[in-house]
Amino acid sequence: LRWAEMQVTLSQPVSVDEVDAEIVVVAGCALGFVAPGQPPHVLHVDPDTETSGYGIQSDDLLVSIDGQDTSPMGQEKVAEMLRSATKLVFERPKGAAEAEGSEPPSDAEDKRRPE
């Protein structure tokens, strides 16, 4: 597999906040619009939110909303669709998943400090 795919079923009503022209927050998940023709990518996921419960994490990509490809959509269209969305599909790029497994956890620094 090139990537992991995660399906998220949203509870209604969906909480959508258009922060600015490049960021939309849905169900505790901040999505960034980096380049035209690219799906929005996850900037941050708040803990204890609907999306965090599905294991969504930074750098995942929102590839579809209710079966529609997000790549050609701009921020306004994505925000509009998210308001009535029931199913989101996120993909984790292969590089992101590999980096996660190969780097030491961030608490490794904490273990060195007490010496």
N, CA, C and O of each residue as an XYZ file, in Angstrom:
460
protein
N       0.831     -1.208      0.000
C       0.000      0.000      0.000
C       0.862      1.252      0.000
O       1.863      1.335      0.712
N       0.461      2.218     -0.804
C       1.198      3.474     -0.814
C       0.836      4.341      0.380
O       1.663      5.122      0.850
N      -0.380      4.215      0.875
C      -0.819      5.065      1.978
C      -1.889      4.349      2.769
O      -2.472      3.360      2.325
N      -2.127      4.876      3.942
C      -3.226      4.360      4.758
C      -4.440      5.252      4.512
O      -4.309      6.470      4.385
N      -5.610      4.643      4.445
C      -6.832      5.413      4.223
C      -7.701      5.325      5.469
O      -7.903      4.245      6.025
N      -8.210      6.473      5.902
C      -9.082      6.507      7.069
C     -10.405      7.146      6.690
O     -10.436      8.232      6.112
N     -11.499      6.467      7.016
C     -12.826      7.031      6.758
C     -13.374      7.591      8.064
O     -13.319      6.939      9.107
N     -13.897      8.795      7.993
C     -14.471      9.466      9.150
C     -15.948      9.722      8.871
O     -16.297     10.330      7.859
N     -16.799      9.264      9.755
C     -18.226      9.556      9.657
C     -18.534     10.664     10.645
O     -18.363     10.495     11.853
N     -18.989     11.798     10.132
C     -19.224     12.970     10.973
C     -20.609     12.963     11.594
O     -21.582     12.547     10.966
N     -20.689     13.427     12.833
C     -21.980     13.640     13.484
C     -22.545     14.964     12.987
O     -21.805     15.903     12.692
N     -23.861     15.020     12.903
C     -24.513     16.266     12.490
C     -25.005     17.013     13.730
O     -25.372     16.356     14.705
N     -25.034     18.337     13.749
C     -24.488     19.206     12.712
C     -22.960     19.250     12.796
O     -22.382     19.085     13.870
N     -22.326     19.471     11.662
C     -20.867     19.510     11.590
C     -20.407     20.916     11.978
O     -20.952     21.917     11.513
N     -19.399     20.964     12.833
C     -18.808     22.250     13.227
C     -17.737     22.621     12.207
O     -16.716     21.941     12.093
N     -17.977     23.717     11.455
C     -17.021     24.172     10.440
C     -16.692     25.643     10.711
O     -17.587     26.471     10.875
N     -15.396     25.951     10.756
C     -14.955     27.321     10.994
C     -13.947     27.708      9.914
O     -12.875     27.111      9.811
N     -14.301     28.713      9.111
C     -13.369     29.218      8.101
C     -12.473     30.251      8.777
O     -12.877     31.396      8.979
N     -11.265     29.842      9.123
C     -10.341     30.707      9.845
C      -9.849     31.835      8.948
O      -9.880     33.004      9.334
N      -9.395     31.477      7.750
C      -8.981     32.469      6.758
C      -9.023     31.808      5.388
O      -9.593     30.727      5.241
N      -8.428     32.446      4.384
C      -8.511     31.937      3.012
C      -7.775     30.613      2.821
O      -7.963     29.944      1.804
N      -6.937     30.226      3.789
C      -6.146     29.009      3.619
C      -6.401     27.954      4.675
O      -5.820     26.871      4.606
N      -7.263     28.240      5.665
C      -7.483     27.280      6.752
C      -8.969     27.126      7.052
O      -9.699     28.108      7.192
N      -9.401     25.866      7.148
C     -10.766     25.527      7.571
C     -10.634     24.521      8.707
O      -9.835     23.588      8.624
N     -11.422     24.709      9.773
C     -11.416     23.754     10.878
C     -12.744     23.015     10.869
O     -13.807     23.635     10.891
N     -12.681     21.679     10.835
C     -13.891     20.843     10.865
C     -13.731     19.799     11.963
O     -12.761     19.042     11.976
N     -14.687     19.766     12.878
C     -14.712     18.754     13.950
C     -13.359     18.630     14.654
O     -12.903     17.522     14.937
N     -12.715     19.777     14.938
C     -11.449     19.780     15.658
C     -10.215     19.535     14.816
O      -9.114     19.390     15.346
N     -10.394     19.487     13.495
C      -9.287     19.203     12.574
C      -9.038     20.422     11.692
O      -9.909     20.810     10.913
N      -7.850     21.032     11.808
C      -7.502     22.197     10.988
C      -6.927     21.723      9.659
O      -5.949     20.976      9.620
N      -7.549     22.171      8.571
C      -7.127     21.800      7.217
C      -6.478     22.991      6.535
O      -7.007     24.101      6.576
N      -5.330     22.761      5.906
C      -4.622     23.816      5.193
C      -4.684     23.600      3.696
O      -4.622     22.471      3.209
N      -4.809     24.700      2.978
C      -4.863     24.668      1.508
C      -3.536     25.215      1.010
O      -3.324     26.427      0.980
N      -2.643     24.306      0.618
C      -1.276     24.683      0.306
C      -1.090     25.058     -1.153
O      -0.476     26.079     -1.462
N      -1.620     24.232     -2.053
C      -1.394     24.471     -3.477
C      -2.643     24.077     -4.261
O      -3.318     23.109     -3.914
N      -2.951     24.834     -5.327
C      -4.086     24.466     -6.174
C      -3.892     23.063     -6.746
O      -2.779     22.675     -7.101
N      -4.982     22.312     -6.830
C      -4.896     20.964     -7.381
C      -4.437     19.924     -6.381
O      -4.340     18.745     -6.720
N      -4.149     20.339     -5.141
C      -3.745     19.409     -4.084
C      -4.874     19.306     -3.068
O      -5.530     20.306     -2.776
N      -5.111     18.120     -2.529
C      -6.146     18.034     -1.485
C      -5.695     18.796     -0.237
O      -4.496     18.926      0.008
N      -6.651     19.302      0.555
C      -6.263     19.980      1.791
C      -5.530     19.018      2.714
O      -5.868     17.836      2.789
N      -4.522     19.533      3.420
C      -3.806     18.644      4.339
C      -4.050     19.077      5.782
O      -4.341     20.239      6.064
N      -3.924     18.111      6.678
C      -4.202     18.339      8.092
C      -3.029     19.089      8.722
O      -1.888     18.627      8.696
N      -3.337     20.256      9.288
C      -2.329     21.049      9.982
C      -2.219     20.623     11.443
O      -1.130     20.566     12.012
N      -3.383     20.324     12.037
C      -3.431     20.042     13.472
C      -4.760     19.366     13.786
O      -5.775     19.654     13.152
N      -4.749     18.475     14.757
C      -5.993     17.859     15.236
C      -6.066     18.077     16.737
O      -5.164     17.675     17.472
N      -7.139     18.715     17.195
C      -7.309     18.921     18.628
C      -7.580     17.584     19.304
O      -8.317     16.757     18.767
N      -6.984     17.360     20.492
C      -7.254     16.114     21.209
C      -8.713     16.047     21.650
O      -9.372     17.075     21.809
N      -9.198     14.856     21.840
C     -10.572     14.628     22.326
C     -11.630     15.244     21.425
O     -12.637     15.758     21.912
N     -11.410     15.197     20.112
C     -12.407     15.669     19.160
C     -12.820     14.499     18.272
O     -12.216     13.427     18.302
N     -13.854     14.734     17.491
C     -14.378     13.673     16.630
C     -13.300     13.115     15.699
O     -13.165     11.899     15.564
N     -12.540     13.994     15.062
C     -11.527     13.516     14.104
C     -10.356     12.829     14.815
O      -9.800     11.871     14.278
N      -9.970     13.292     16.001
C      -8.854     12.638     16.701
C      -9.224     11.204     17.083
O      -8.357     10.333     17.143
N     -10.496     10.964     17.340
C     -10.955      9.623     17.679
C     -10.784      8.632     16.537
O     -10.749      7.422     16.763
N     -10.678      9.137     15.312
C     -10.463      8.273     14.141
C      -8.975      8.108     13.820
O      -8.620      7.418     12.865
N      -8.111      8.736     14.612
C      -6.676      8.599     14.385
C      -6.113      9.539     13.329
O      -4.996      9.338     12.852
N      -6.881     10.572     12.958
C      -6.376     11.546     11.984
C      -5.240     12.323     12.637
O      -5.315     12.665     13.817
N      -4.183     12.604     11.865
C      -3.042     13.329     12.417
C      -2.466     14.298     11.389
O      -2.829     14.273     10.212
N      -1.556     15.155     11.866
C      -0.932     16.153     10.992
C      -0.333     15.500      9.757
O       0.220     14.402      9.825
N      -0.449     16.184      8.632
C       0.068     15.777      7.317
C      -0.809     14.759      6.591
O      -0.518     14.410      5.447
N      -1.886     14.271      7.236
C      -2.844     13.458      6.490
C      -3.525     14.361      5.460
O      -3.546     15.582      5.621
N      -4.072     13.773      4.418
C      -4.730     14.530      3.350
C      -6.215     14.216      3.339
O      -6.611     13.055      3.449
N      -7.041     15.254      3.206
C      -8.484     15.058      3.048
C      -8.732     14.862      1.559
O      -8.743     15.828      0.797
N      -8.934     13.605      1.140
C      -9.017     13.310     -0.293
C     -10.435     13.293     -0.841
O     -10.635     13.470     -2.043
N     -11.442     13.077      0.039
C     -12.807     13.155     -0.478
C     -13.804     13.531      0.606
O     -13.619     13.228      1.785
N     -14.867     14.202      0.173
C     -15.985     14.587      1.029
C     -17.225     13.988      0.392
O     -17.586     14.345     -0.729
N     -17.878     13.076      1.104
C     -19.063     12.392      0.578
C     -18.822     11.854     -0.841
O     -19.682     11.966     -1.715
N     -17.636     11.270     -1.048
C     -17.327     10.637     -2.326
C     -16.812     11.562     -3.411
O     -16.488     11.097     -4.504
N     -16.725     12.871     -3.144
C     -16.223     13.802     -4.159
C     -14.764     14.147     -3.886
O     -14.391     14.484     -2.763
N     -13.950     14.056     -4.924
C     -12.520     14.357     -4.848
C     -12.315     15.818     -4.450
O     -12.901     16.714     -5.057
N     -11.483     16.060     -3.434
C     -11.238     17.431     -2.974
C     -10.120     18.146     -3.726
O      -9.973     19.360     -3.583
N      -9.330     17.429     -4.521
C      -8.174     18.049     -5.185
C      -8.499     19.317     -5.971
O      -7.776     20.307     -5.852
N      -9.588     19.314     -6.788
C      -9.846     20.523     -7.572
C     -10.568     21.632     -6.787
O     -10.788     22.719     -7.322
N     -10.936     21.367     -5.526
C     -11.736     22.333     -4.771
C     -10.876     23.366     -4.057
O      -9.776     23.071     -3.588
N     -11.397     24.569     -3.988
C     -10.768     25.613     -3.188
C     -11.311     25.586     -1.776
O     -12.176     24.775     -1.446
N     -10.798     26.477     -0.944
C     -11.190     26.532      0.457
C     -12.688     26.771      0.631
O     -13.323     26.129      1.468
N     -13.258     27.689     -0.151
C     -14.688     28.010      0.002
C     -15.574     26.807     -0.323
O     -16.539     26.532      0.391
N     -15.244     26.092     -1.401
C     -16.033     24.924     -1.810
C     -15.924     23.814     -0.760
O     -16.922     23.182     -0.414
N     -14.708     23.581     -0.257
C     -14.514     22.553      0.764
C     -15.319     22.907      2.014
O     -16.004     22.050      2.572
N     -15.242     24.167      2.459
C     -15.982     24.590      3.652
C     -17.485     24.406      3.451
O     -18.187     23.943      4.350
N     -17.973     24.772      2.263
C     -19.401     24.628      1.949
C     -19.813     23.153      2.015
O     -20.843     22.821      2.602
N     -19.008     22.272      1.413
C     -19.339     20.844      1.411
C     -19.238     20.222      2.803
O     -20.019     19.335      3.148
N     -18.265     20.694      3.608
C     -18.093     20.132      4.946
C     -19.310     20.384      5.827
O     -19.617     19.579      6.707
N     -19.997     21.486      5.599
C     -21.151     21.835      6.443
C     -22.255     20.777      6.405
O     -22.977     20.595      7.385
N     -22.383     20.083      5.277
C     -23.419     19.055      5.176
C     -22.824     17.651      5.024
O     -23.548     16.692      4.760
N     -21.514     17.536      5.190
C     -20.829     16.257      4.956
C     -21.174     15.218      6.006
O     -21.414     15.539      7.170
N     -21.193     13.963      5.570
C     -21.355     12.857      6.511
C     -20.137     11.942      6.509
O     -19.821     11.325      7.527
N     -19.446     11.851      5.361
C     -18.296     10.945      5.290
C     -17.086     11.647      4.671
O     -17.161     12.197      3.573
N     -15.980     11.614      5.398
C     -14.718     12.162      4.902
C     -13.743     11.009      4.741
O     -13.771     10.052      5.514
N     -12.879     11.100      3.733
C     -11.819     10.106      3.574
C     -10.483     10.836      3.616
O     -10.235     11.764      2.846
N      -9.632     10.397      4.533
C      -8.287     10.936      4.668
C      -7.303      9.873      4.225
O      -7.552      8.679      4.389
N      -6.182     10.308      3.662
C      -5.096      9.384      3.330
C      -3.834      9.873      4.023
O      -3.601     11.074      4.163
N      -3.029      8.912      4.451
C      -1.746      9.235      5.061
C      -0.664      8.955      4.031
O      -0.467      7.801      3.651
N       0.045      9.987      3.566
C       1.111      9.742      2.586
C       2.135      8.762      3.142
O       2.428      8.763      4.338
N       2.676      7.927      2.259
C       3.597      6.873      2.688
C       4.778      7.448      3.468
O       5.170      6.888      4.492
N       5.339      8.537      3.007
C       6.487      9.145      3.696
C       6.162      9.530      5.121
O       6.999      9.367      6.009
N       4.957     10.039      5.364
C       4.572     10.464      6.711
C       4.483      9.262      7.642
O       4.915      9.333      8.793
N       3.925      8.162      7.150
C       3.790      6.965      7.981
C       5.168      6.379      8.291
O       5.409      5.919      9.407
N       6.075      6.393      7.303
C       7.409      5.848      7.527
C       8.178      6.696      8.521
O       8.852      6.164      9.403
N       8.084      8.014      8.385
C       8.803      8.917      9.285
C       8.336      8.697     10.720
O       9.131      8.727     11.659
N       7.051      8.480     10.869
C       6.480      8.257     12.194
C       7.117      7.044     12.863
O       7.428      7.077     14.053
N       7.310      5.979     12.095
C       7.834      4.755     12.677
C       9.342      4.737     12.846
O       9.851      3.977     13.670
N      10.075      5.551     12.092
C      11.527      5.444     12.113
C      12.197      6.452     13.035
O      13.361      6.273     13.391
N      11.501      7.494     13.426
C      12.117      8.484     14.300
C      11.880      8.109     15.761
O      10.845      7.540     16.105
N      12.851      8.435     16.616
C      12.619      8.152     18.037
C      11.510      9.051     18.559
O      11.324     10.155     18.045
N      10.776      8.609     19.558
C       9.720      9.461     20.101
C      10.309     10.727     20.705
O      11.465     10.741     21.130
N       9.523     11.773     20.740
C      10.014     13.062     21.210
C      10.402     13.020     22.682
O      11.173     13.865     23.135
N       9.887     12.057     23.435
C      10.242     11.987     24.851
C      11.665     11.439     25.060
O      12.136     11.368     26.195
N      12.350     11.052     23.972
C      13.731     10.596     24.090
C      14.604     11.723     24.634
O      15.551     11.464     25.376
N      14.298     12.973     24.275
C      15.049     14.114     24.797
C      14.867     14.225     26.309
O      15.825     14.524     27.022
N      13.674     13.993     26.801
C      13.382     14.091     28.221
C      14.228     13.093     29.022
O      14.647     13.378     30.144
N      14.471     11.921     28.426
C      15.228     10.882     29.152
C      16.694     11.282     29.310
O      17.359     10.833     30.244
N      17.202     12.118     28.412
C      18.599     12.532     28.496
C      18.801     13.650     29.518
O      19.891     13.774     30.077
N      17.796     14.449     29.771
C      17.942     15.623     30.628
C      18.359     15.306     32.057
O      19.225     15.999     32.590
N      17.777     14.277     32.718
C      18.089     14.080     34.145
C      19.556     13.740     34.438
O      19.992     13.881     35.581
N      20.316     13.301     33.451
C      21.699     12.882     33.691
C      22.552     14.018     34.219
O      23.742     13.830     34.473
